[in-house]
Amino acid sequence: ADHFEAIKAIAEGTTSIGKLLEIEHYTAHNMVFTRFDYSTGDAAGQNMTSRATFVACEWIRKEFTALSHYLLSGNFDTEKKTSSVNLLKGRGRRVTAEITIPRQVMIENLRITPEQMHYGQGISTLSAFLSHSSNNAAHPANGLAALYLATGQDIANIGESNQCTTYNKVTRDGDYYFSITLPALIMATYGGGTSLPTQRECLEIMGCYGKGKAYKLVEIAAALVVAGELSLGAATRVDKETRVNEWVDAHERLGRNR
């Protein structure tokens, strides 16, 4: 804490965009684990922050000779993997999306009542707890993977980006409320693969290419995940009269092997 401003100046001297916001530190045994937290504008920023952190650590090593060596990435950055620290502190951008669906709209379009959906979500959440899953959602990685490929993101970042929590309830009016929080969306609208011709075109179609557009893109991503959760959540129900499961039926009728 005493030397934060000096370290901040060294790190930020390597980039025109990145800003060092905080240095977390945790001790275990005879080691100190640090986590350099940056703002990276509309870029994903992994390479940017790696370089900035390396230069900062080299300065620390020279200034404090008692420090004999360090490991630049000691796995506490949780790059491309889910983690408890991301769930609480976030990584990339933290987004919450929510929706309230009128009861009749649920019944007519998703062919399920709010009570039935709420019941199924409760069972799924318990199952996620028992299996120590990284989230209690159905399949956020599906929609995110498609969007990441189409917009030039680093597809491997699905590892942390699909981590999420969901919450749902039946409202006092009998409608259905659903929300999802994605604490670690790694997405960019500038730099890297976003400048590839087809990927740039996709971003431009959505009005998301260039600086100042990253928050719009992650809002779209969160809405996409919500749509997928509602669709699959309703489709897993088995109709009591026809004994048809729309999830299985859709794959049988429309799958690639047909």
PATILUM-28418 format. One line per 2 residues: number of its first residue (from 1); their letters; for each residue x negated, y, z of N, C-alpha, C, O. Coordinates in steps of 0.1 Angstrom, whole numbers. Each point is the difference from the previous one (the first is absolute). Layout:
BEGIN
NUM> a> X Y Z X Y Z X Y Z X Y Z | ...;
//
This chain:
BEGIN
1> ad> -8 -12 0 8 12 0 -9 13 0 4 10 -6 | -15 -11 13 -9 11 1 -6 4 -14 -3 12 -2;
3> hf> 2 -22 -6 -7 3 -13 9 -2 -12 -4 -1 -12 | 17 1 14 10 -2 -10 -1 10 -12 0 -4 -11;
5> ea> -1 16 15 0 11 -11 -13 -2 -9 1 3 -12 | -12 -7 18 -12 -2 -8 2 -12 -9 -4 1 -12;
7> ik> 9 -12 17 2 -12 -8 11 3 -11 -2 -4 -11 | 12 12 15 10 4 -10 -6 7 -12 4 -2 -11;
9> ai> -13 12 14 -6 8 -10 -9 -9 -9 0 2 -12 | -7 -11 18 -8 -9 -8 8 -9 -10 -3 -1 -11;
11> ae> 14 -5 17 8 -9 -8 7 8 -11 1 -5 -12 | 5 16 15 8 8 -10 -9 6 -10 5 5 -11;
13> gt> -18 -4 13 -9 6 -9 -2 -9 -12 -6 4 -10 | 11 -17 10 -2 -9 -11 12 0 -9 0 -7 -11;
15> ts> 11 14 14 12 -1 -7 7 14 -1 -1 8 10 | 8 -5 -21 8 12 -1 14 -2 5 8 10 1;
17> ig> -4 -22 2 14 -3 3 1 -5 14 9 4 8 | -17 -14 -4 1 -7 13 -2 9 12 -9 9 0;
19> kl> 17 -11 10 -1 7 13 -1 -10 11 9 -8 2 | -19 9 7 -1 -8 11 9 5 11 -2 11 5;
21> le> 12 -19 0 9 5 9 -3 -5 15 3 7 9 | -9 -19 -8 -2 -6 13 -10 -11 -1 -1 -6 -11;
23> ie> -6 4 22 -9 -12 1 5 -8 12 -3 4 11 | 10 -15 -13 4 -9 11 -12 -8 4 -8 -3 -8;
25> hy> 7 -1 21 -11 -9 4 5 -9 11 7 4 9 | -11 -16 -10 4 -11 9 -12 -8 3 -8 -4 -9;
27> ta> 6 0 22 -12 -7 4 4 -15 3 11 -3 5 | -20 -6 -9 2 -14 4 -14 -6 1 -8 1 -9;
29> hn> 5 -7 21 -13 -5 2 -11 11 0 2 10 6 | -12 -12 -14 -10 11 -2 1 7 -13 -10 6 -5;
31> mv> 22 -6 0 2 7 -13 11 10 1 9 0 8 | -10 10 -17 11 10 -2 5 -1 -14 -7 1 -10;
33> ft> 21 -2 10 7 -1 -13 6 14 -3 8 5 8 | -11 1 -19 5 13 -3 10 -2 -12 -2 -9 -8;
35> rf> 11 19 7 9 0 -12 1 15 -4 6 8 7 | -12 -5 -18 0 14 -5 13 2 -8 3 -7 -10;
37> dy> 5 16 15 13 3 -6 0 12 -9 -4 11 4 | 7 -12 -17 -1 10 -10 14 4 -6 9 -9 0;
39> st> -8 21 -5 10 3 -10 -7 1 -13 -10 6 -2 | 16 -13 -8 -6 -1 -13 8 6 -12 -1 -3 -11;
41> gd> 10 13 15 8 6 -11 9 -10 -7 7 -8 6 | -7 9 -19 8 -9 -9 -7 -12 -5 5 -7 -8;
43> aa> -18 6 13 -8 -12 -4 1 -11 10 3 3 12 | -5 -15 -16 0 -11 10 -12 1 10 2 -1 12;
45> gq> -13 4 -18 -11 5 8 -10 -10 7 -8 4 8 | 9 -17 -12 -8 -9 7 -15 2 -3 -8 0 9;
47> nm> 4 3 -22 -14 2 -3 -4 14 6 -12 1 4 | 21 8 -5 -3 14 5 -4 -1 15 -10 6 4;
49> ts> 18 -13 4 -2 0 14 -11 -9 4 -7 2 10 | 4 -12 -18 -12 -9 3 -13 8 -1 -8 -1 8;
51> ra> 7 9 -19 -12 8 -2 -1 11 12 -11 2 5 | 22 4 -2 0 10 10 -4 -5 14 -8 6 7;
53> tf> 13 -18 -4 -3 -7 12 -14 -4 1 -7 1 10 | 2 -6 -21 -14 -5 -1 -10 12 3 -9 -1 8;
55> va> 12 12 -14 -9 12 2 1 5 14 -10 4 6 | 22 -5 0 2 5 14 -7 -10 9 -6 5 10;
57> ce> 7 -18 -12 -7 -10 8 -15 2 0 -7 -2 10 | 2 5 -22 -14 2 -1 -5 12 8 -11 0 6;
59> wi> 19 10 -6 -3 12 8 0 -4 15 -8 5 8 | 18 -12 -4 1 -4 14 -12 -9 4 -6 2 11;
61> rk> 2 -11 -20 -12 -8 3 -12 8 2 -8 -3 9 | 6 13 -17 -12 8 1 0 9 12 -10 3 7;
63> ef> 22 2 -3 1 9 11 -1 -8 14 -4 6 10 | 9 -18 -10 0 -8 12 -8 -12 -2 5 -11 -4;
65> ta> -18 12 8 -9 -11 -3 3 -13 8 -6 -10 -3 | 14 11 14 3 -12 8 9 -10 -9 1 -11 3;
67> ls> 5 17 -13 8 -9 -9 -9 -6 -10 -6 6 -9 | 4 -19 10 -10 -7 -8 6 -4 -14 -8 1 -10;
69> hy> 20 -4 9 6 -4 -12 15 1 0 6 1 11 | 0 -2 -22 15 0 -1 5 -8 -12 -8 -2 -10;
71> ll> 20 -2 10 6 -7 -11 11 10 -6 9 4 7 | -10 0 -20 8 10 -5 15 -4 1 8 9 3;
73> sg> -5 -21 -7 14 -5 1 0 -12 9 -3 -11 -5 | 8 13 17 0 -11 9 13 -7 2 3 -6 10;
75> nf> 6 8 -20 13 -6 -1 11 7 8 12 -4 0 | -16 15 7 10 7 8 8 10 -9 10 6 4;
77> dt> -16 -4 -17 7 8 -9 13 -7 -5 9 6 -6 | -9 -19 8 11 -9 -5 3 2 -14 12 -1 -4;
79> ek> -22 2 -4 2 2 -15 6 -13 -6 -5 -11 2 | 16 13 -8 7 -10 -8 5 -12 9 -1 -12 -4;
81> kt> 5 15 16 5 -10 9 10 6 10 -2 12 4 | 11 -19 1 10 5 10 -7 0 13 -10 -7 3;
83> ss> 15 16 6 -6 1 14 9 7 9 9 8 -4 | -11 -10 17 8 6 10 -3 15 0 9 9 2;
85> vn> -22 -5 -4 -3 14 0 6 8 -11 4 12 2 | -2 -18 -13 7 7 -11 15 2 3 5 10 -3;
87> ll> 1 -20 9 14 1 4 2 12 9 11 6 -1 | -20 -3 10 2 11 9 -6 13 -5 6 10 1;
89> kg> -19 -11 -6 -7 12 -4 3 4 -14 -2 12 -4 | 5 -22 -4 2 3 -15 -13 -1 -7 -11 1 5;
91> rg> 12 -2 -19 -12 0 -9 6 4 -13 10 -5 -5 | -16 15 -2 6 5 -12 12 9 4 -2 10 7;
93> rr> 14 -13 -12 11 8 3 11 -9 7 3 -11 -4 | 3 17 15 10 -6 8 14 5 -5 2 12 0;
95> vt> 7 -21 -4 12 4 -6 12 -8 6 -1 -12 2 | 12 19 1 12 -6 4 11 3 -10 2 12 -3;
97> ae> 5 -22 -1 12 2 -9 12 -6 7 -1 -11 6 | 12 17 -7 13 -5 6 12 2 -9 0 9 -9;
99> it> 10 -17 11 12 1 -8 12 -4 8 -1 -10 8 | 12 16 -10 13 -5 6 9 -3 -12 3 9 -8;
101> ip> 1 -21 7 9 -5 -11 14 -1 5 3 -8 10 | 7 14 -16 14 -1 4 4 -15 -1 -4 -8 -8;
103> rq> 12 4 17 4 -14 2 6 -6 -13 -4 -11 -4 | 12 18 -3 7 -5 -12 -11 -1 -11 1 -9 -9;
105> vm> -10 18 8 -11 -1 -10 -8 -13 2 -4 -6 -9 | 1 3 22 -7 -12 3 7 -13 -5 -5 -8 -6;
107> ie> 18 8 9 8 -12 -3 2 -1 -15 -1 -11 -6 | 3 22 -1 2 -1 -15 -12 -2 -8 0 -7 -10;
109> nl> -11 13 14 -13 -1 -7 -10 -10 4 -6 -7 -8 | 5 5 21 -9 -10 5 7 -13 5 -7 -10 3;
111> ri> 20 10 -4 8 -12 3 -3 -5 14 -1 -12 2 | 0 21 8 -3 -4 14 5 11 9 0 12 -4;
113> tp> 4 -15 16 5 10 9 -12 5 8 -10 -6 1 | 12 18 5 -11 6 8 -3 -10 12 -12 -1 4;
115> eq> 22 -5 2 -2 -10 11 -8 -12 -4 -9 -4 7 | 12 -1 -19 -8 -11 -5 -14 3 -3 -10 -7 3;
117> mh> 8 19 -9 -14 4 -2 -8 3 13 -11 -4 1 | 18 10 8 -7 3 13 -3 -14 7 -11 -1 6;
119> yg> 19 -8 -7 -2 -13 6 -13 -7 -6 -8 -5 7 | 8 5 -20 -11 -6 -7 -13 7 3 -11 -6 1;
121> qg> 11 20 0 -12 7 3 -5 -3 14 -12 0 2 | 21 -2 7 -4 -4 14 -7 -13 0 -10 -1 7;
123> is> 15 -9 -14 -7 -13 -1 -14 2 -6 -10 -6 5 | 9 13 -16 -13 2 -7 -10 7 9 -12 -3 0;
125> tl> 17 13 8 -10 6 9 -5 -9 11 -12 0 3 | 21 -9 2 -5 -10 10 -9 -9 -6 -10 -4 6;
127> sa> 12 -1 -19 -9 -9 -7 -14 7 -2 -10 -7 2 | 10 20 -5 -12 7 -2 -8 0 13 -12 -1 0;
129> fl> 19 3 11 -7 1 13 -6 -14 4 -11 -1 4 | 19 -10 -7 -5 -13 3 -12 -4 -8 -9 -7 4;
131> sh> 9 12 -17 -11 -4 -9 -12 10 0 -10 -2 -7 | 11 12 16 -10 11 1 -2 6 -14 -12 3 -4;
133> ss> 22 -1 -4 -1 6 -13 -4 15 2 2 6 11 | -8 0 -22 -4 14 1 11 9 -1 -1 12 2;
135> nn> 13 -17 -6 12 9 -1 13 -9 1 -1 -12 -1 | 12 19 4 13 -7 1 8 3 -12 13 -2 0;
137> aa> -19 6 -12 7 2 -12 1 -13 -8 -6 -10 4 | 13 11 -16 1 -12 -8 -11 -1 -10 -7 -11 -1;
139> hp> 4 21 -7 -10 -1 -10 -5 14 -5 1 2 -12 | -6 6 20 -4 13 -4 -12 -1 -11 -1 9 -8;
141> an> -7 -19 9 -11 -1 -9 4 -2 -15 -7 4 -9 | 19 -9 7 4 -2 -14 2 13 -7 -6 3 -11;
143> gl> 14 6 16 2 13 -6 -13 9 0 -3 6 -10 | -4 -7 21 -12 8 0 -11 -4 -10 -6 8 -6;
145> aa> 5 -22 4 -10 -5 -9 4 5 -15 -9 4 -7 | 21 -5 4 4 5 -13 -3 15 -2 -5 4 -11;
147> ly> 9 4 21 -3 14 -1 -15 3 0 -4 9 -8 | -3 -16 15 -15 2 1 -6 -3 -14 -9 8 -4;
149> la> 13 -19 -2 -6 -3 -13 4 10 -11 -8 4 -8 | 21 1 9 5 9 -10 -6 14 1 -1 7 -10;
151> tg> -4 -3 22 -5 13 2 -15 2 3 -4 10 4 | -3 -21 -6 -14 0 1 -6 0 14 -11 6 2;
153> qd> 18 -11 7 -5 -1 14 -9 -12 2 -1 -9 -9 | -6 8 20 -9 -12 3 10 -10 5 4 0 11;
155> ia> -2 -11 -19 10 -10 4 -4 -7 13 9 -5 7 | -21 4 -4 -5 -7 12 5 8 12 1 -6 11;
157> ni> 3 19 -12 5 7 12 13 -4 4 6 5 10 | 1 -14 -18 12 -6 5 -2 -7 13 9 -1 8;
159> ge> -22 -3 -5 -3 -7 12 5 8 13 5 -6 9 | -8 19 -9 5 8 11 13 7 -3 8 3 9;
161> sn> -6 0 -22 12 9 -3 13 -7 2 10 6 2 | -10 -20 -2 13 -7 1 4 -1 15 11 -5 3;
163> qc> -20 9 6 4 -1 14 11 10 3 -1 11 -4 | 11 -16 12 11 9 3 9 -5 11 -2 -11 5;
165> tt> 11 19 -1 10 -4 10 14 4 -6 1 11 -6 | 9 -19 9 14 4 -5 9 0 12 -2 -6 10;
167> yn> 13 14 -11 10 1 10 13 2 -7 1 7 -10 | 9 -14 15 14 1 -6 11 0 11 -3 -5 11;
169> kv> 14 10 -14 12 -1 9 13 2 -8 0 5 -11 | 11 -9 17 13 4 -4 4 12 7 0 1 12;
171> tr> 4 10 -20 3 12 7 14 0 6 7 -10 -1 | -4 20 9 13 0 7 12 1 -10 11 -4 3;
173> dg> -14 8 -15 10 1 -11 1 -13 -8 8 -1 -9 | -17 -9 13 1 -13 -7 -9 0 -13 1 -9 -7;
175> dy> -9 20 5 -9 0 -11 -13 -7 4 -2 -4 11 | -7 3 -21 -13 -7 2 -12 10 0 -1 7 -10;
177> yf> -7 -7 20 -12 9 0 -12 -9 0 -1 -10 7 | -9 14 -16 -12 -7 -1 -12 10 -1 1 10 -7;
179> si> -12 -13 13 -12 8 -1 -12 -8 0 -1 -11 5 | -10 16 -11 -13 -7 -1 -11 11 2 1 11 -5;
181> tl> -11 -15 13 -12 8 2 -12 -7 -6 -3 -11 5 | -3 17 -14 -13 -5 -6 -11 9 5 -1 11 -5;
183> pa> -7 -16 14 -10 9 7 -14 1 -8 -8 8 4 | 6 -16 -14 -13 0 -6 1 -1 -16 -6 -9 -6;
185> li> 13 18 0 1 0 -14 -12 7 -6 -3 12 2 | -5 -19 -10 -12 5 -6 3 2 -15 1 -9 -8;
187> ma> 2 22 5 4 3 -14 -6 13 -4 -2 9 8 | 0 -7 -21 -6 12 -5 7 5 -13 6 -8 -7;
189> ty> -6 20 5 5 6 -13 -11 7 -8 3 7 -10 | -15 -9 15 -12 8 -6 -12 -9 2 -2 -5 11;
191> gg> -6 4 -21 -13 -8 1 2 -15 -2 11 -5 -1 | -22 -2 -1 0 -14 -1 9 -5 -12 -1 6 -11;
193> gt> 8 -17 14 8 -6 -11 12 8 -4 7 -3 -10 | -4 14 17 12 8 -4 -2 7 -13 10 5 -6;
195> sl> -23 -3 2 -3 7 -13 0 -9 -12 -1 5 -11 | 3 -18 13 1 -9 -12 13 3 -8 10 4 6;
197> pt> -11 -5 -19 11 5 -9 14 -4 4 9 8 2 | -7 -21 -1 14 -6 3 4 4 14 11 3 3;
199> qr> -21 -4 7 4 2 14 3 15 2 9 4 7 | -17 5 -14 3 14 1 14 3 -6 7 8 6;
201> ec> -4 -14 -17 13 2 -6 11 -4 9 11 7 1 | -12 -18 6 10 -4 10 1 10 11 12 3 4;
203> le> -23 2 1 1 10 11 7 13 -6 7 7 8 | -10 -3 -20 5 12 -6 15 -2 -2 8 10 2;
205> im> -3 -22 -5 14 -2 -2 8 3 13 11 5 0 | -18 -8 11 6 2 14 -3 14 5 5 3 11;
207> gc> -13 5 -18 -4 13 5 -9 -1 11 0 8 9 | -9 -18 -9 -9 -3 11 -15 0 -4 -8 -4 8;
209> yg> 5 9 -19 -15 0 -4 -6 13 4 6 11 -2 | -18 -12 8 -8 12 3 1 4 15 6 -7 8;
211> kg> -13 18 -5 -1 5 14 13 5 5 8 5 -7 | -5 -8 20 12 5 6 12 -9 -1 11 3 3;
213> ka> -13 -15 -9 11 -9 -3 0 -13 9 9 -9 -2 | -19 7 10 -1 -13 7 12 -3 9 4 -11 1;
215> yk> 0 21 6 12 -2 9 12 -4 -7 8 -8 4 | -6 14 -16 12 -4 -8 -1 -15 -4 10 -7 0;
217> lv> -22 3 -4 -2 -14 -4 2 -10 11 7 -10 -2 | -12 13 14 3 -9 11 14 0 4 5 -10 5;
219> ei> 2 21 -7 15 0 3 7 -10 -10 9 -7 4 | -13 8 -16 6 -9 -10 -4 -15 3 9 -9 -1;
221> aa> -21 7 6 -4 -14 4 9 -5 11 4 -11 0 | -2 20 10 8 -4 12 15 -3 -5 6 -10 5;
223> al> -1 18 -14 14 -2 -5 1 -13 -7 9 -8 1 | -20 5 -9 -1 -13 -8 1 -12 10 7 -10 -3;
225> vv> -15 11 14 0 -11 9 14 -2 7 4 -11 2 | 2 22 2 13 -1 6 10 -7 -10 8 -8 4;
227> ag> -8 12 -17 9 -6 -9 -3 -15 -1 10 -8 -1 | -22 4 1 -3 -14 -1 4 -8 13 4 -11 -1;
229> el> -5 18 12 4 -7 13 15 -2 0 4 -10 5 | 3 20 -9 15 -1 0 5 -11 -10 8 -8 4;
231> sl> -14 8 -15 3 -10 -10 -2 -14 4 9 -9 0 | -21 6 5 -4 -13 4 7 -4 13 5 -11 2;
233> ga> -3 21 7 7 -3 12 14 -5 -2 5 -9 7 | 2 15 -17 13 -4 -3 1 -13 -8 9 -8 2;
235> at> -19 6 -10 0 -12 -9 -3 -13 8 2 -11 -6 | -8 12 17 -4 -12 8 13 -7 6 -1 -11 4;
237> rv> 12 18 -3 12 -5 5 6 -11 -9 -1 1 -12 | 6 -11 18 7 -11 -7 15 3 1 6 0 11;
239> dk> 1 1 -23 14 2 0 8 -12 6 -3 -12 -5 | 11 14 14 7 -11 7 9 -8 -9 2 -12 2;
241> et> 4 19 -12 10 -7 -9 -7 -7 -12 3 -11 -2 | -12 18 -4 -6 -5 -12 -13 -8 3 -5 -8 -9;
243> rv> 0 10 21 -13 -6 4 -12 4 -10 -9 -7 -2 | 11 19 -3 -11 6 -9 -9 9 8 5 8 8;
245> ne> -18 -9 -10 -10 9 5 -5 8 -11 -7 -6 -9 | 9 19 9 -3 8 -12 -15 1 -2 -5 1 -11;
247> wv> -3 -2 22 -15 0 -1 -5 -12 -9 -7 2 -9 | 12 -14 13 -4 -12 -7 6 0 -14 -6 -3 -10;
249> da> 19 7 9 7 0 -13 -6 9 -10 -2 -4 -12 | -3 16 16 -6 9 -9 -13 -5 -6 -3 1 -11;
251> he> -5 -8 20 -12 -6 -5 2 -11 -9 -7 -2 -10 | 17 -6 12 4 -11 -8 4 4 -14 -3 -6 -10;
253> rl> 11 17 10 6 5 -13 -10 9 -8 0 0 -12 | -7 8 20 -8 10 -7 -15 -2 1 -8 9 -5;
255> gr> 3 -19 12 -14 -2 2 -8 -2 -12 6 -3 -11 | -19 4 12 -8 -1 -12 0 -14 -7 -3 -2 -11;
257> nr> 6 -8 19 0 -14 -5 13 -3 -8 3 -11 -4 | 6 21 3 13 -2 -7 -1 5 -15 10 -2 -7;
//
